[in-house]
Amino acid sequence: MRAMVLKRLAQRGESHPLELMDLPVPEPKRDEVRLRVTACGVCHTELDEIEGRTEPRLPIVLGHEVVGFVDAVGLGASLHALGARVGVGWIHSSDGTEKENLSTDFRATGRDENGGYAEFMTVPERYAYPIPNIYSDVEAAPLLCAGAIGYRALKLTELRDGQPLGLTGFGGSGHICLQLARSLFPNSNVYVFARDEMTRAFARKLGADWAGDTSDRAPEPLGGIIDTTPAWRPIVEAMSQLAPGGRLVVNAIRKEDDDKDELLRLDYARHLWLEKEIESVANITSCDIAEFLRLAENIQIRVETTSYPLERANDALATLRSGNVRGASVLVVP
């Protein structure tokens, strides 16, 4: 099978970190299913893996927003019929408990086990999820991580309807989270912070009440803020925008070091006092993904995508690194 493989960690900005290779088609083990992959989303976490901030097993096939059709089942597997369309997210397997995202048994798709930048992949059957019929394969792919992790982040804000919400960064996760918030918190204003006007205009088009630069002041103090950026400056700016008792949820598996000095600007009285909180999103659970997919279908969330063929995964990653992505990028596997 064709697969885009990361054989070694790469330096930031390296143009071709992945190599197109021909690998054996994997065989499903007990309680596993094999997917014939048709689409796989491209996530910023892949850059964290490639550049070693969250170190992957090497060599590894990246990709954790996977859509495909079950084409083989292992001994004992019975949840999904042959030919069923299913998706796989960041959680490849864990201990099955309520806190499985924090368990030492947690295995990440495309980091600890081969993922969806390939024609085939295997996964334990309980971590494969039926895809709502209203979505094409390409549209569904970003829902498996960008959408589902946005849903988890939104829950972690503990926002109440009517409290204003801020979204810092507006890529694959942000543009889905905005639509989700509009449905779950219909009386809450949603404010978007993004670094370029094209992205801010996109946010307004999707229903943001206001959109400004990271350093701009929102029209009112915010009950919750979700940060999806790889930088530190948005953390500092967001803390100054929180209302008393507000919560910042950092939805990023790692932060880059380029602007880490921004943390020196933290002022206790301005940024932290009055019971402001910071919460991180750590991985995801199978329940998060299953619940979110049902919500996405009911709400009819729209997903903006740009497609690339599998062999152009390096180009998709380079575009993601540049920040010139509207919505989400998806690899198509014919």
Helices and strands as residue ranges (DSSP letters): E 2-6, E 18-22, E 32-42, H 44-50, E 60-61, E 66-73, E 85-88, E 91-93, G 100-102, E 107-108, E 120-124, G 125-127, E 129-130, H 137-140, G 141-144, H 146-156, E 165-168, H 172-184, E 190-193, H 197-205, E 210-212, E 222-227, H 233-241, E 242-250, G 260-265, I 268-272, E 277-280, H 286-299, E 305-309, G 310-312, H 313-322, E 328-332
